[in-house]
Amino acid sequence: MSLPPLVEPAAELTVEEVRRYSRHLIIPDVGMDGQKRLKNAKVLCVGAGGLGSPALMYMAAAGVGTLGIVEFDTVDESNLQRQIIHGQSDIGRSKAESARDSVKEINPLVEVVLHEERLDNDNVMEIFSGYDLIVDGTDNFATRYLVNDAAVLLGKPYVWGSIYRFDGQASVFWAEHGPCYRCLYPEAPPPGMVPSCAEGGVLGVLCASIGSIQVNEAIKLLAGIGEPLVGRLMIYDALEMQYRSVKVRKDPNCALCGENPTVTELIDYESFCGVVSEEASAAAIGSTITSKQLKEWIDNDEPIDIIDVREINEYEIVSIPGARLIPKNEFLMGNALQDLPQDKRIVLHCKTGVRSAEVLAVLKAAGFADAVHLGGGVIGWVNQIEPEKPVY
């Protein structure tokens, strides 16, 4: 559907701006009026990572007048494969500051506002209220639902994107004109069901593919041109090089934007999304060991069986000495239980401790009462015991 422009045009463009944006100005659908609207727009990008990087860079180049950046993390070497707004010299720096410097280098005419804090229930409404449009570059379900709910409660549209391995999705959620994120995904997936990019990986260039689509939608909304992705979900398969569009209808029973909403204020999103299942949390109580404790057991030849529940490609990157690989799904399907020893204590580990806690719950239910898992996973092991090894 065609929608009216989201913002009013600025009073004028300077000579410098006319020169800079000339290739926009000669497009009839954009022209002077559209570029003035971009100049007058205030857009908030949640995250300066995989999706936020290309989104911020292209919004800056396009002439969006004010760009807000919500980001609390620092630049890590593993980010550089896809987060192109950062460079080698930025490792260890604030992502927000690094992104700001790159934006100013691309376009010094853009005003950049930094929000160097984790987005949460206490600050989201105040932060969002100062912007016309939200671009969501988050990578976890709790924050996605937080962004959606805050945007709906404030009556603001937002452009959503999601990436995983070779697959990407994008849409525009605006409850006033169509569905919200909850209409598409009423409930978060069960804990551990959908791996994060940190667990499953992502093709670096996929970030640019989806991030640029998000910017395209932002420009259309701000300038009031074209047919925005309101009520449509764009799905991209990079391996097959296929795009397809799926209609998403407003759900009259939506808990947030439906006819009789039950969610009328912000909720506890960590609990709603169940980052770790109740069973896993309960199993981990009193059954979580540290890397130093595991090292002592290994050095003392304690009767233990160290089991790595990650995937084989992760195991090939880095592993704990003596650990054998049995992926998490083998336990969830019940195939691995028969191969476990009865005369040794089982020690489970994954990358950071989430997946191993889920497997620990399975083992506890199967009668392995003394099984434990490694808090912090292999990342914690490398940081504390073998810092010469790589992390990912």
N, C-alpha and C positions, 0 to 999 in steps of 0.2 A: 504494500500500500504506500502511496505517496503521503508524506507528512510535511507540515509547515516547518520552516526553519526554526531551529532550536534557540538561536540568539539573534539579536538585532545587529545590524551592521555598524561598524565603527564610523566615525565622522568622515575620515579620509585615509588615503594611503599616501605616504611620503614618496618622494622621487626615488629614494633608495629602495623602498618596498616595491614600487612598480617595477623597477629593474630586477629585483630579486625574484618576484613572483610572476614575471611576464608570461611564462609558459602556462600558468593557471589562467591568467587574465584573458588569453586569447581563446580559451575554451568557452563556448557560448553558455554552457550550463553553469559555469563557475563565474567567470567575468569579475568585474569590479565589485559587484554586490556580494558575491559569494566569498571573495577574498577578504572583504571588510568584515564579514561575519566571522570568518576564521580568526581574524585579528582580534575581534572583540570577545572571543570564546575563552572560557576557563575550563580546562579538562584535567581531571585527576587520573593518574595512572597508578593503580595499586600493584606495586612490585616493579623492580628494575632488573628482573632476571631474564629468563628465556623469551617470554612474550613481551615483557616491558621494554626490553632493549630495542627491537625494531620498531615497536609502537612509538616510543619516545623519540627516536631518531627521525622517523618519517613525519610525526606530528610537528616536530620542530622545523623540519625542512619545509613543511606545507604552510607554516606561518600561523599556527595556533598561538594566540597571543600570550596566554598564561598556561603553563604546565605545572601541575602539582605532582609530586612524587612521594608515595608512601613506601618507605623501605627502611628496615632496621638492621639488615645483615651487612657483612663485610665481603669483599671480593675474595674468592678462593680460586686456586689454580684450576680446579675442575669446572669452574663456571665458564672459562674462556672458550670452550668448544662450541658454545652456542650463545652466550650472553655478550653479543658483539659491541655493546656500548662501553664495555670495560676492556682494558688492555693489560699487558704484562706488568707494566709499572704500577697498576692499580691494585695488585694483590695485597691484601691486608687493609686496604682503605675502605671507608664507608661506601657502600654501593650507591647510596643517595648522592653523596658528594661526587663520586666518579661519574655517575649519570648526568648530574648537573653540568659538570665541566665539559662532557662530550656534547650535550645539548647546546651549550653556549658557543662551542667551537663550530657547530653546524650552523647555528643561527643566533647571533648575539642580540637580535631584536626580541627574542622570546624571554618573557619573565618566568623564572623558575622558582617555585616555592617548595621547600623541603619539609617533609613530615617524617623525621627520623625516629620512628616509634612503631611498635607492633600494633597493627590495627586490631581493636577490640571493642567490646560493648561500651567502654567508657569514653572512647574518643571518636568513634566512627560517625556519629550523627553530626558532631561539630565540624569534623573535617569535610565530610561530604557536602554540607550545607553551603560551602563557599564555591562550589563548582557547578557548571551547567551539565556536564556529562562525565560519567565514570567509565574508564577502560580497565577491565579486570584482567590482570596478569598473574593471578594467584595460582598456586599449585597444590592446594589441599582443600578438602571438602568443607571443613569447619569455616574457613575464611570465605569460601564461595557462598555459603548460605548466609553468612554475616553480611557480605556485600549485597547480595540480592535483597535481603530483608530490609536493610537500611535504605537502599535505593527505592524500594516500593513504599516504605513508610514516609519517605521524603518526597515521593512523586517524581523521582529522577530516572531518566533512562540510563542504561549501561550496556556496554559492548563486552560480551563474554567470549573467551577463547579457552581451549583445552588442547593439550598435546600429550602424546605418549607413543614412544618408539617411532612408528611411521604413520601414525594416525592423528588427525587433527579435527577439531570441531569449532564452529563459531556461530554466534547468533546475537541478536539484539533483544534485550528484555526491557519492556516498558509497559508496566501494568495498565497505564492509562489508555494504551492503544493495542495491547495484545497480551500474551502470556508473560509470566515471570519464570525464573529458574525452577521454582517449586512446581510449576505446572508441568514442566518436562521431567523433573526428578523430584517427586514428592518426598522421597526418603533417601537418605544417604546409603550407599552400599554397605553391607556388613564389614566390620573391621577386617582388614587384610585381604578383602576380595579384589580390590583394585589397587595394584601396586603403584607407588609414586614414581616419578621420573628418576628419583634417586635410587630406587630399587630396580626398576625395569629399563631405565635408559630412555633416551630420546635422540633422534637424528637431529643434529644441530640446525641444519637448514630448514627443518620443519617449523622451527620457531619463527623464522622470517616469513614463511608462507602464511601461517595463521596470523602472526602479528601484523602483517601488511593488510590482510583482510580486515582486521579490527580497525586499522586506521582508515581504510576505505569507507567502512561503515560510519566511523566517527565524522569524517568529512561530509558524507551525505546527510547525516542528521543535523550537523551544525549549519550547513548551507541550505538545507531543504531541497536536495536534488535526488533524483533517482528513486529506487525502490529499496529501502533499508531491509535488513534481515529480521524485521519484526514479524513474529509468527512463522518463521522458517529457521530450520537448523541446517547449516551447511556442513557436510561431512567430506573430509579429504583423505584419500588413501594415497600416500606418496609412492608406495611400491608399485601399485597398479596405475598410478597417475590418473586417478578418477575423482571427480567432484560429483556429489549428488546433494540434492536439496530435499528435506523432509518437512512437511507442514507440521507446525506445533500450534495447537489450538489452546485458547484460554480455558482452563479447567474451572467450571462453575463451583466445583467442590474444593478448590485450592484452599489450603489452610491459611494462606496469606492474602491472596488477591481475589478469592472466590466470593460468592454471594453471601456466605455466612462465615467470615474468617474466624479462626480460633487463635491464630498468631497475630496479636495486635501490638506487640512490642518485642524488643530483642530478647532472645532466649540464651540458654547455656549451649553454645554451639559445639563445644568439645563433647559434652554428654550426648547431644543430639546425634552427632556423627560417630560417636563411639570409636575414638581413635584406637583404643585397645578394648577388646571385648571384656565383659564382666568376668567371664570364665578365665581369660588370660590374666587379668589383674589379680584375681583371687589365687590363681595357681602360682603367680610370681612372689606372693607374700611369703617370706621365709625361705624361698627357694631360688634366690638370685645371688650369684656370687660375683666378685670383682675379678678383674684381670690379674691382679697380684695374687689373689687366692688361687686362681687356676694355675698360675705359674708355679706356685709352691707345690700344688698337687702333682704337676708334671715332673718337677725336679725331685720330688720324693717318691716317684713311681707309684703313686696311689692308683688303685684299681678303678680307673675311669675310662669311659668311652666317649670321646669328644666328637660330636656330630654337628656338622655344618648344614643348616637347613636352607641355605641360599640356592641360587641357580648355578649351573656349571660355569657359565661365563664370568660370574662374580668370583667363584672359587679360583678360577685361573688367574685372576688379577692379584689376589692376595689370600693367604690362608694361615690358620694357626697350626703350628707344628703338631703332627699326629692326628689332626682332625680328618674325618672321612665325610664325604658328601652324601647326604640324603635329602633332596629338596623337600620343602614344606608340603607340597601337594601329595607326595608319597605317604605322608602321615595322615593327611586329611582324608585320603581315600582308603586308609587302613592297610596299604601294601607293605609298609615298612615295619610295623610292630613285630612281626614274626622274626625279624632279623636282629632284634635287639638282645643283647646278652642279659642274663639274669644274675650274673656274678660280678657285675661292674656297675658303678654309678654312672648314669647317663648325664652328660654335660652338653647342653644344646647351645648353639650360638648362631647368629645371623649377622647382618650388617651393623645394626644399632641396638637390637634387643626386642623389637616389636614382633617380628615373625617367630622368633624362638619362644617368646612368651605364649603365642598362640599354639605352637606345637607342644609346649610344656603342659598346657591344659589338656591336650589330647592324651599325653602320656600319663598324667595324673589320673585321668578317668579310666585308663586301661590298667591301672594298678601299679605303675612305677612310682611309688610314693616318695622315693628318695631322689628322683630326678631333679636337676637344677638347670638354670640357664644363665648365660653370661650377660650381665648388665652392661650396656654400651657396645656389645657385639665386637666384631673384629676391628671396628674403628677404634674403640676404646683400648683394645689389645695393642694395636699398633702405636697409639699415642703414648701408652704407658710402658709397654714391654719391648716392642721392636720398632722404634721410630724410624729406622732405616728402610722399612718396608713402605710400599705405596698405599695410598687410600684413594677412594673414588667417591 
